[in-house]
Amino acid sequence: MIWLTWRQLRGSAAMTAAALLVLAVVLALTGPDLATRYTAGIAECAQDGTCDRFYDQFFGAYELPFMAVTLVVLLLPALIGLFWGAPLIARELEAGTHLLVWNQSVTRGRWLAVKLGLTGLVAVAAAGLCGLVVTWWSDPLDKSAAESLALMAPLVFGARGIAPMGYAAFAFVLGVTVGMLVRRALPAMALTLAVFTAVQLAMPLLVRPHLMPPVTSAFELGRANVENLGMTREGGGPVRILLRSALPGQAGAWVLSSTLVDRSGRAISDGDGEAALQVSTTSGPCSPSGAVGRGDACMAEINRLGYRQRATYQPLDRFWPFQWIETGIYALLTLGLTWLSFWWIRRRLS
């Protein structure tokens, strides 16, 4: 059974290994230079306080390869479930070749165990290697990325650390289980892709934000969390402020919600984080003739009046706890599907 399973797997395994080898070589050759450029840039910008500009320029220069390798890691588990998992049993059932094996000395349970064990281990190893290599290479870019592509952001989180191993294991066994139930390869592939995509969307939207109780805090307003501060040139109109999804002193945090509140704690911003503030623009720091015009003095006045950013977020230091918890959830789902597969093949499949 091991020999037969390996003969069926070796073609796709060789193609996957070749692709991963090319990726690993490219990342190994470019990774040290990327880290050196980041270290040198940080040392230089720290002297003149221009690190925000450096982050934007550094990440912008590598944004395309950053997105490319992230997409590779995100797609690999889905491809494993689609092309390795779904046809693994379905094509045997569709062609009737499973009956030949069962009429020999191989039991149904052993037949399924060898196919799941050998192919599943190769799938998890491939996804794990890909995820860890990309995590190593992307480290300087993860530290300089914008809030929407930070390490804890849903798009990036699933392509880092050990989570891809859990995704790959789940996608593979999901494909095997669906193929066993449907008994036809192409419908099983389509259904596997649909279910896996639904689970991958539900995890960051519904489950991941609550893996640990989120933190809710109020922050003073400043350059770190204010995108735009607008006033009329003539004065007399409202001060309009637009919040960013970033938090002062919480770089890389995953912001679940952010709103502007007044002194009493009442939310005054809309869904886009924009609000009109009741601040004097005819006189004082926020007027056209203010001492510092529309800059820091006006922001200080807004803070003095009690306006704050109230945010609910998951801090960056929870990245690895979230990785382990989420991988554990996918491991439990994988074990449940594995049990269902063995039960189905012994009780319902003929």
Phi, psi and chi 1 to 4 in degrees:
 res  aa     phi    psi   chi1   chi2   chi3   chi4
   1 MET       -  -40.3  -84.5  -56.2  -57.2      -
   2 ILE   -63.5  -43.5  -64.5  176.1      -      -
   3 TRP   -63.2  -43.9  175.2   83.2      -      -
   4 LEU   -65.9  -44.2  175.7   62.2      -      -
   5 THR   -63.4  -40.4  -57.8      -      -      -
   6 TRP   -66.2  -39.0  171.6 -114.3      -      -
   7 ARG   -62.1  -37.1  -77.6 -174.3   61.3   87.9
   8 GLN   -73.0  -26.7  -66.4  174.5  -31.9      -
   9 LEU   -94.2  -25.7  173.6   65.7      -      -
  10 ARG   -61.8  -31.9   64.0 -177.0 -180.0  180.0
  11 GLY   -64.0  -54.2      -      -      -      -
  12 SER   -68.9  -33.3   55.7      -      -      -
  13 ALA   -66.7  -39.0      -      -      -      -
  14 ALA   -66.3  -41.3      -      -      -      -
  15 MET   -63.8  -43.7  -67.9  177.8   58.3      -
  16 THR   -64.5  -42.7  -56.9      -      -      -
  17 ALA   -62.9  -40.2      -      -      -      -
  18 ALA   -64.1  -43.5      -      -      -      -
  19 ALA   -64.0  -42.5      -      -      -      -
  20 LEU   -67.7  -34.1  -69.0  178.7      -      -
  21 LEU   -65.4  -43.0  179.4   61.1      -      -
  22 VAL   -61.6  -45.1  171.6      -      -      -
  23 LEU   -60.8  -44.8  176.9   64.9      -      -
  24 ALA   -64.3  -39.4      -      -      -      -
  25 VAL   -65.4  -45.0  169.5      -      -      -
  26 VAL   -61.9  -44.5  171.0      -      -      -
  27 LEU   -68.0  -36.7  -63.8 -175.4      -      -
  28 ALA   -67.0  -33.4      -      -      -      -
  29 LEU   -77.0  -33.2  -67.8  175.9      -      -
  30 THR   -97.2  -19.3   58.2      -      -      -
  31 GLY   -61.7  -49.1      -      -      -      -
  32 PRO   -59.8  -40.7  -26.5   35.5      -      -
  33 ASP   -65.3  -38.8  179.6   65.8      -      -
  34 LEU   -61.5  -44.6 -177.1   66.7      -      -
  35 ALA   -65.6  -37.9      -      -      -      -
  36 THR   -65.4  -43.0  -59.2      -      -      -
  37 ARG   -62.0  -39.9  -71.9  174.3 -179.4  -92.6
  38 TYR   -66.1  -45.6  175.9   79.4      -      -
  39 THR   -62.9  -43.0  -57.2      -      -      -
  40 ALA   -66.0  -39.4      -      -      -      -
  41 GLY   -66.0  -39.8      -      -      -      -
  42 ILE   -65.6  -42.3  -71.9  -65.6      -      -
  43 ALA   -62.8  -36.4      -      -      -      -
  44 GLU   -75.6  -44.9 -177.0  177.6  -11.9      -
  45 CYS   -73.1  -23.8   74.2      -      -      -
  46 ALA   -66.5  -23.7      -      -      -      -
  47 GLN   -76.3  -32.9  -62.2  177.3    0.5      -
  48 ASP  -115.9    9.6   51.9   12.8      -      -
  49 GLY    67.9   33.4      -      -      -      -
  50 THR  -114.1   30.0   59.2      -      -      -
  51 CYS   -67.3  -31.0  -73.9      -      -      -
  52 ASP   -60.5  -43.3  -73.2  -17.9      -      -
  53 ARG   -65.1  -39.6 -174.0 -168.0  -49.8  165.7
  54 PHE   -63.1  -43.4  166.1   73.1      -      -
  55 TYR   -56.8  -45.9  -72.1  147.4      -      -
  56 ASP   -63.3  -44.7  -67.7  -20.8      -      -
  57 GLN   -69.4  -42.1  -66.1  175.1  -12.8      -
  58 PHE   -65.5  -48.1  179.8   75.0      -      -
  59 PHE   -67.1  -39.1 -176.3   79.6      -      -
  60 GLY   -60.4  -33.4      -      -      -      -
  61 ALA   -70.1  -26.0      -      -      -      -
  62 TYR  -118.6   15.7  -65.8   95.9      -      -
  63 GLU   -63.0  -41.1 -175.3  172.6    4.4      -
  64 LEU   -63.2  -52.0 -174.8   58.8      -      -
  65 PRO   -64.1  -32.0   18.2  -30.1      -      -
  66 PHE   -59.6  -48.7  173.2   86.6      -      -
  67 MET   -67.5  -34.6  -65.5  -58.5  -60.7      -
  68 ALA   -64.8  -49.4      -      -      -      -
  69 VAL   -69.7  -32.6  -64.2      -      -      -
  70 THR   -63.1  -42.5  -62.0      -      -      -
  71 LEU   -65.5  -36.5 -172.5   61.6      -      -
  72 VAL   -60.0  -46.3  167.7      -      -      -
  73 VAL   -67.2  -36.9 -176.8      -      -      -
  74 LEU   -69.1  -35.0  -69.4  174.5      -      -
  75 LEU   -82.9  -25.7  -70.6  179.0      -      -
  76 LEU   -57.9  -48.2 -176.3   57.8      -      -
  77 PRO   -59.8  -39.5  -24.8   35.5      -      -
  78 ALA   -63.4  -41.0      -      -      -      -
  79 LEU   -67.1  -35.7  -64.8  177.0      -      -
  80 ILE   -63.5  -46.5  -72.9  173.7      -      -
  81 GLY   -64.3  -35.9      -      -      -      -
  82 LEU   -73.7  -47.5 -166.2   62.9      -      -
  83 PHE  -104.6  -19.9  -65.3  105.4      -      -
  84 TRP  -101.4  -45.2  -72.5   21.2      -      -
  85 GLY   -78.4  -55.3      -      -      -      -
  86 ALA   -59.7  -45.1      -      -      -      -
  87 PRO   -80.1  -10.7   -7.3   24.3      -      -
  88 LEU   -57.6  -48.1 -173.3   70.3      -      -
  89 ILE  -100.4  -34.0  -55.5  -62.2      -      -
  90 ALA   -60.1  -41.1      -      -      -      -
  91 ARG   -69.8  -29.7   66.0 -173.3  173.9 -167.2
  92 GLU   -67.9  -43.2  -58.3  -91.5   12.8      -
  93 LEU   -69.5  -37.8  -60.0  177.0      -      -
  94 GLU   -66.4  -37.6 -165.8  172.0    9.0      -
  95 ALA   -89.6  -13.1      -      -      -      -
  96 GLY    79.5    9.4      -      -      -      -
  97 THR   -73.3  -15.4   54.3      -      -      -
  98 HIS   -65.1  -30.2   64.8  -68.6      -      -
  99 LEU   -66.0  -31.7  -62.8  175.5      -      -
 100 LEU   -64.5  -43.0  176.5   62.9      -      -
 101 VAL   -68.5  -41.2  179.7      -      -      -
 102 TRP   -67.2  -22.5  -68.3   -5.2      -      -
 103 ASN   -86.0   -0.1  -75.1  -35.1      -      -
 104 GLN   -94.7 -150.0  -51.5  -58.9  -44.2      -
 105 SER   -90.7    3.2   60.2      -      -      -
 106 VAL   -93.1  125.9  178.0      -      -      -
 107 THR   -80.5  165.5   63.2      -      -      -
 108 ARG   -61.9  -43.5  -61.2 -176.4 -178.4 -163.6
 109 GLY   -62.9  -42.5      -      -      -      -
 110 ARG   -67.3  -39.8  179.9 -174.8  171.4 -168.0
 111 TRP   -58.9  -47.1  178.3   71.3      -      -
 112 LEU   -70.7  -39.1  179.6   60.1      -      -
 113 ALA   -62.4  -42.6      -      -      -      -
 114 VAL   -67.0  -43.7  173.7      -      -      -
 115 LYS   -64.2  -44.5  -77.0 -175.9  169.9  -68.5
 116 LEU   -67.1  -45.5  -79.1  178.3      -      -
 117 GLY   -65.9  -52.9      -      -      -      -
 118 LEU   -67.5  -52.1 -179.7   59.6      -      -
 119 THR   -66.9  -38.6  -48.9      -      -      -
 120 GLY   -64.0  -41.8      -      -      -      -
 121 LEU   -63.2  -40.6  -74.0  175.5      -      -
 122 VAL   -64.7  -41.2  174.0      -      -      -
 123 ALA   -63.3  -46.5      -      -      -      -
 124 VAL   -65.7  -40.2  171.3      -      -      -
 125 ALA   -63.7  -40.7      -      -      -      -
 126 ALA   -63.9  -46.6      -      -      -      -
 127 ALA   -66.7  -39.3      -      -      -      -
 128 GLY   -64.8  -44.2      -      -      -      -
 129 LEU   -62.4  -45.0  175.6   63.3      -      -
 130 CYS   -61.3  -46.3 -174.7      -      -      -
 131 GLY   -64.5  -42.4      -      -      -      -
 132 LEU   -71.8  -37.1  -67.3  175.4      -      -
 133 VAL   -65.6  -43.8  169.7      -      -      -
 134 VAL   -66.8  -36.8  169.2      -      -      -
 135 THR   -61.0  -43.4  -61.3      -      -      -
 136 TRP   -63.2  -47.7  166.9   77.9      -      -
 137 TRP   -66.1  -38.1 -178.3   86.3      -      -
 138 SER   -84.1   -1.7  -59.2      -      -      -
 139 ASP   -54.2  -48.2 -178.0   61.3      -      -
 140 PRO   -62.5  -35.9  -21.1   33.0      -      -
 141 LEU   -74.3  -34.7  -65.2  171.2      -      -
 142 ASP   -63.0  -31.8  -71.8  -27.0      -      -
 143 LYS   -76.7  -20.2  -65.9  176.2 -179.4  176.8
 144 SER  -113.9    3.1   56.9      -      -      -
 145 ALA   -72.1  157.2      -      -      -      -
 146 ALA   -67.0  166.5      -      -      -      -
 147 GLU   -56.4  -38.4  -65.4   83.1    9.4      -
 148 SER   -71.1  -15.7   58.8      -      -      -
 149 LEU  -124.2   22.9  -66.1  174.1      -      -
 150 ALA   -71.0  171.9      -      -      -      -
 151 LEU   -60.1  -35.2 -164.6   58.8      -      -
 152 MET   -87.9   -5.7  -73.5  -72.7  -74.1      -
 153 ALA   -63.6  142.9      -      -      -      -
 154 PRO   -53.6  -40.2  -28.1   35.3      -      -
 155 LEU   -65.4  -36.0 -178.8   64.2      -      -
 156 VAL   -90.0  -37.1  178.7      -      -      -
 157 PHE   -54.5  -43.1 -179.9   88.9      -      -
 158 GLY   -71.1   -8.9      -      -      -      -
 159 ALA  -109.1   16.5      -      -      -      -
 160 ARG  -127.9  161.5  -59.8  -68.4 -174.6  -93.2
 161 GLY    64.7 -141.5      -      -      -      -
 162 ILE   -99.0   -4.5   60.5  173.1      -      -
 163 ALA   -57.4  -39.5      -      -      -      -
 164 PRO   -57.4  -27.8  -28.0   36.6      -      -
 165 MET   -66.3  -43.2  -60.9  173.0   64.6      -
 166 GLY   -64.6  -40.8      -      -      -      -
 167 TYR   -62.1  -43.6  -58.1  158.1      -      -
 168 ALA   -65.1  -43.7      -      -      -      -
 169 ALA   -60.9  -45.4      -      -      -      -
 170 PHE   -64.6  -46.0  170.8   72.5      -      -
 171 ALA   -62.6  -40.0      -      -      -      -
 172 PHE   -65.2  -51.1  171.1   70.7      -      -
 173 VAL   -68.7  -32.7  177.9      -      -      -
 174 LEU   -60.2  -45.4  173.3   66.3      -      -
 175 GLY   -61.6  -42.8      -      -      -      -
 176 VAL   -62.1  -45.1  171.5      -      -      -
 177 THR   -65.2  -45.6  -55.0      -      -      -
 178 VAL   -63.0  -41.9  171.1      -      -      -
 179 GLY   -61.9  -36.4      -      -      -      -
 180 MET   -68.4  -35.4 -166.0  176.9  -60.6      -
 181 LEU   -78.3  -39.0  -62.5  175.4      -      -
 182 VAL   -83.6  -36.1  175.7      -      -      -
 183 ARG    71.7    9.7  -60.7 -167.5 -179.5 -161.1
 184 ARG  -134.7  135.7  -64.4  177.5   59.8 -168.7
 185 ALA   -67.4  -51.8      -      -      -      -
 186 LEU   -64.3  -48.1  -73.1  178.9      -      -
 187 PRO   -60.6  -34.8  -24.2   34.8      -      -
 188 ALA   -65.5  -39.5      -      -      -      -
 189 MET   -64.1  -45.0  -66.7  169.6   70.5      -
 190 ALA   -64.1  -43.4      -      -      -      -
 191 LEU   -68.9  -37.4 -172.9   56.3      -      -
 192 THR   -61.0  -45.4  -62.4      -      -      -
 193 LEU   -62.1  -41.7 -179.0   60.5      -      -
 194 ALA   -65.2  -45.9      -      -      -      -
 195 VAL   -68.1  -43.4  174.1      -      -      -
 196 PHE   -64.0  -40.9 -178.8   71.6      -      -
 197 THR   -62.6  -41.7  -58.4      -      -      -
 198 ALA   -62.8  -41.9      -      -      -      -
 199 VAL   -66.6  -40.7  172.8      -      -      -
 200 GLN   -66.8  -29.3  -71.4  -65.1   85.4      -
 201 LEU   -79.3  -36.4  -69.6  175.4      -      -
 202 ALA   -70.4  -31.9      -      -      -      -
 203 MET   -61.0  -55.5  178.0   59.6   71.3      -
 204 PRO   -73.1  -23.9   24.7  -33.4      -      -
 205 LEU   -83.3  -38.2  -67.4  175.8      -      -
 206 LEU  -115.6  -29.5  -56.8  176.3      -      -
 207 VAL  -106.2  -53.2  179.4      -      -      -
 208 ARG   -57.2  -39.4 -169.0 -178.3  -58.4  156.2
 209 PRO   -59.5  -18.9  -24.0   34.3      -      -
 210 HIS  -113.0   12.7  -51.2  -70.7      -      -
 211 LEU   -61.9  -33.6  -67.3 -179.6      -      -
 212 MET  -136.5  147.8  -64.0  177.1   68.9      -
 213 PRO   -57.1  124.6  -23.5   32.8      -      -
 214 PRO   -69.0  158.6   23.8  -32.3      -      -
 215 VAL   -95.9  135.7  179.5      -      -      -
 216 THR  -119.3  124.6  -60.3      -      -      -
 217 SER  -144.1  162.5  -59.4      -      -      -
 218 ALA  -110.0  139.4      -      -      -      -
 219 PHE  -128.0  142.1  -60.3   90.5      -      -
 220 GLU   -66.2  155.7  -72.1 -167.6   -8.1      -
 221 LEU   -88.9  141.0  -58.0  175.2      -      -
 222 GLY  -168.3 -167.7      -      -      -      -
 223 ARG   -65.2  -27.6  -64.9 -178.3 -179.5 -179.0
 224 ALA   -67.9  -33.7      -      -      -      -
 225 ASN  -122.1    7.5   55.3   -5.5      -      -
 226 VAL  -112.9  120.9  173.2      -      -      -
 227 GLU   -79.7  -43.1 -179.4   73.2   24.2      -
 228 ASN  -152.0  141.4 -175.1   47.1      -      -
 229 LEU  -127.0  114.8 -176.1   65.4      -      -
 230 GLY  -123.0  140.3      -      -      -      -
 231 MET  -142.9  158.1  -65.8  159.9  -75.5      -
 232 THR   -75.1  148.1   59.9      -      -      -
 233 ARG   -66.6  -31.7  -67.9 -176.3  177.9 -179.6
 234 GLU   -81.0  -17.4  -62.8   78.3   12.8      -
 235 GLY    82.9  168.2      -      -      -      -
 236 GLY    95.6  -20.8      -      -      -      -
 237 GLY   -88.9  178.0      -      -      -      -
 238 PRO   -74.9  158.3   28.6  -35.2      -      -
 239 VAL   -89.1  120.9  175.3      -      -      -
 240 ARG  -103.0  135.1  -57.5 -159.2   64.7   86.2
 241 ILE  -130.8  140.2 -169.8  169.8      -      -
 242 LEU  -122.4  121.4  177.8   63.2      -      -
 243 LEU   -83.3  149.8  -70.7  177.8      -      -
 244 ARG   -93.5  169.2  -61.9  174.2   57.5 -171.3
 245 SER   -87.8    7.4   58.3      -      -      -
 246 ALA   -88.9  160.8      -      -      -      -
 247 LEU  -126.7  135.2  -56.4  177.1      -      -
 248 PRO   -62.9  129.8  -20.7   32.3      -      -
 249 GLY    74.8    5.9      -      -      -      -
 250 GLN  -130.5   55.7  -67.5  -69.4  -23.3      -
 251 ALA   -59.7  134.0      -      -      -      -
 252 GLY    81.6    2.1      -      -      -      -
 253 ALA   -69.0  150.7      -      -      -      -
 254 TRP   -91.9  106.0  179.3   22.0      -      -
 255 VAL   -84.0  116.7 -179.0      -      -      -
 256 LEU   -84.9  -35.6  -54.9  176.8      -      -
 257 SER  -154.7  147.3   66.0      -      -      -
 258 SER  -147.4  129.4  175.3      -      -      -
 259 THR  -145.1  157.4 -174.7      -      -      -
 260 LEU   -96.0  131.7 -168.5   68.2      -      -
 261 VAL  -123.4  154.5  -62.6      -      -      -
 262 ASP   -91.9 -170.8   58.5   16.9      -      -
 263 ARG   -59.6  -32.7 -175.4 -174.0  -62.5  -87.9
 264 SER   -83.2   -3.6   64.1      -      -      -
 265 GLY    89.4    8.6      -      -      -      -
 266 ARG   -82.6  131.1  179.9  176.0   59.9   91.5
 267 ALA   -69.4  132.0      -      -      -      -
 268 ILE  -124.7   -4.3   58.5  174.3      -      -
 269 SER   -94.3  156.6   59.3      -      -      -
 270 ASP   -86.7 -170.7   56.7   22.9      -      -
 271 GLY   -65.4  -20.9      -      -      -      -
 272 ASP   -92.0    3.6  -64.3  -32.5      -      -
 273 GLY    80.1   18.3      -      -      -      -
 274 GLU  -107.1  144.0 -173.7  173.8    2.0      -
 275 ALA  -153.0  155.1      -      -      -      -
 276 ALA  -103.2  126.0      -      -      -      -
 277 LEU  -101.4  144.1  -53.1 -176.5      -      -
 278 GLN   -86.3   77.3  -60.8  -58.7  -43.4      -
 279 VAL  -125.9  136.8 -179.0      -      -      -
 280 SER   -64.1  126.6  174.6      -      -      -
 281 THR  -115.2    6.5   55.8      -      -      -
 282 THR   -92.3  -24.8   56.6      -      -      -
 283 SER  -151.7  162.8   62.6      -      -      -
 284 GLY    93.9 -172.1      -      -      -      -
 285 PRO   -62.2  -26.3  -20.3   31.7      -      -
 286 CYS   -94.7    7.0  -66.4      -      -      -
 287 SER   -86.9  159.7   66.3      -      -      -
 288 PRO   -57.1  -26.0  -25.4   34.8      -      -
 289 SER   -99.7   13.9   58.9      -      -      -
 290 GLY   -60.8  160.4      -      -      -      -
 291 ALA   -59.1  -40.4      -      -      -      -
 292 VAL  -114.7   16.8 -167.0      -      -      -
 293 GLY    62.9 -119.7      -      -      -      -
 294 ARG  -107.2   23.5  -58.4  162.4 -173.4 -112.7
 295 GLY  -103.1 -128.1      -      -      -      -
 296 ASP   -65.3  -34.3  -64.8  -20.8      -      -
 297 ALA   -64.8  -39.9      -      -      -      -
 298 CYS   -65.8  -39.1 -177.5      -      -      -
 299 MET   -65.3  -38.4 -164.9   72.6   70.3      -
 300 ALA   -64.3  -37.2      -      -      -      -
 301 GLU   -66.3  -40.1  175.0   67.9    8.8      -
 302 ILE   -62.8  -42.0  -67.6  172.6      -      -
 303 ASN   -66.9  -37.2  -77.4  -47.4      -      -
 304 ARG   -62.7  -32.6 -172.4 -171.1   68.3   80.7
 305 LEU   -78.4   -0.9  -66.3  174.4      -      -
 306 GLY    96.0    7.1      -      -      -      -
 307 TYR   -74.9  136.5  -67.9  103.3      -      -
 308 ARG  -142.7  160.5  -65.8  -70.0 -174.5  -89.6
 309 GLN   -95.6  122.3  176.9 -166.3   26.7      -
 310 ARG  -106.9  121.8 -175.4  172.0   62.6 -160.7
 311 ALA  -131.7  145.8      -      -      -      -
 312 THR  -112.4  128.5  -59.7      -      -      -
 313 TYR  -153.8  164.7   62.2   98.0      -      -
 314 GLN  -111.2  118.5  -65.7  -71.8   -1.7      -
 315 PRO   -65.3  158.0  -16.6   29.5      -      -
 316 LEU   -63.2  -30.5  177.5   61.3      -      -
 317 ASP   -70.4   -2.0   57.8   13.2      -      -
 318 ARG   -94.3    7.5  -67.0 -177.5  178.0 -179.5
 319 PHE   -57.4  -54.1  172.6   78.1      -      -
 320 TRP   -71.4  -38.4  -79.9  109.0      -      -
 321 PRO   -57.4  -40.7  -29.1   36.9      -      -
 322 PHE   -65.5  -38.7  -88.7   38.4      -      -
 323 GLN   -59.9  -46.0  -75.9  -84.8  -40.7      -
 324 TRP   -68.5  -41.9  -73.9  104.9      -      -
 325 ILE   -65.0  -47.4  -65.2  171.7      -      -
 326 GLU   -66.5  -40.0 -172.7  163.0  -42.5      -
 327 THR   -62.0  -37.4  -56.9      -      -      -
 328 GLY   -63.8  -38.6      -      -      -      -
 329 ILE   -62.7  -45.1  -68.5  173.9      -      -
 330 TYR   -66.8  -32.2  -84.3   89.9      -      -
 331 ALA   -65.1  -40.5      -      -      -      -
 332 LEU   -65.4  -41.8  -69.3  176.3      -      -
 333 LEU   -61.6  -38.8  -67.5  174.0      -      -
 334 THR   -65.6  -42.8  -58.6      -      -      -
 335 LEU   -63.8  -39.4  -70.2  174.6      -      -
 336 GLY   -62.8  -43.7      -      -      -      -
 337 LEU   -67.1  -35.1  -70.4  174.2      -      -
 338 THR   -63.7  -44.6  -57.9      -      -      -
 339 TRP   -60.0  -43.3  174.4   85.6      -      -
 340 LEU   -61.8  -38.1  176.4   60.2      -      -
 341 SER   -64.7  -44.9  -62.6      -      -      -
 342 PHE   -67.4  -39.0  -83.2   97.8      -      -
 343 TRP   -64.1  -42.1  179.8   85.2      -      -
 344 TRP   -67.3  -41.0 -169.4  -93.1      -      -
 345 ILE   -70.9  -25.5 -159.9  172.7      -      -
 346 ARG   -89.3  -31.7  -70.3  169.2  175.6  165.0
 347 ARG  -105.5  -33.4  -57.9  -68.2 -179.5   87.2
 348 ARG  -116.2  -18.3  -55.8  -64.2  -61.6  -87.1
 349 LEU   -96.6  133.7 -162.5   59.8      -      -
 350 SER  -138.8      -   61.0      -      -      -
